Amino acid sequence: MTNKNPDTLIYGVSYGDIEKFHMFMREFKTRGDIFEKYANFLCERLSLEPGFLNSFDFFVFVPSLTPERTNYSLELARFLSEKLHKPLKTDVLKKIKNTRELKTLPREERHGEIKDSFGASLNGGERVCIIDDVTASGATLSEITSALKNAGASYVCAAVVAVYLPQLTAR
């Protein structure tokens, strides 16, 4: 059985109140100044975390099957890749199953909805950092971690701008 949790999770800000978390998500995704402010903050946070930048080889982002929508995970990964001088690989991870938006589902249904939704292609032994904008239930990060480890990743970490804290303790 593959460990489905990232080996390390770094985040910029945390929220214990779901309404404040949703308000942050809306602003992060609609206001360029807020996106840049928090992307810079996460960049600084990753730079200051002892040994973090040396713990992985490249970034990946959370892929989507809906290309007409802005992928904030990809935008954030591009930003971090450029600022931190770490490669971003866009061909490693694919979404292979259409799912409902997790934010519309009760938290107990999210893991089941996204199960087996991602595929990964690696040579084996790679150390990978998943970039996501926000995490509320941990379902997406868990499934991507599983896909990467099943494809041969030796280490998987994750970095997100904002986390809804109950997801860290509700498992």
Number of C-alpha atoms within 10 A of each C-alpha: 5 10 11 19 18 22 13 13 14 18 19 20 17 17 16 12 11 13 10 13 20 16 10 17 16 11 13 22 14 11 10 10 11 14 20 14 12 18 23 18 16 22 20 15 17 19 14 11 10 10 10 15 16 10 15 18 16 18 24 24 28 21 21 19 12 9 8 7 8 11 18 19 21 21 17 24 29 21 17 22 18 12 14 14 11 17 15 23 16 15 12 18 21 19 17 14 14 13 14 10 10 17 12 9 11 9 16 12 13 21 16 10 18 21 16 15 16 22 18 20 15 15 9 13 12 18 19 25 27 25 26 25 26 24 22 21 25 21 23 21 24 18 21 31 28 25 22 28 24 19 19 17 20 15 19 25 21 22 27 23 26 23 23 20 18 15 15 12 7 10 8
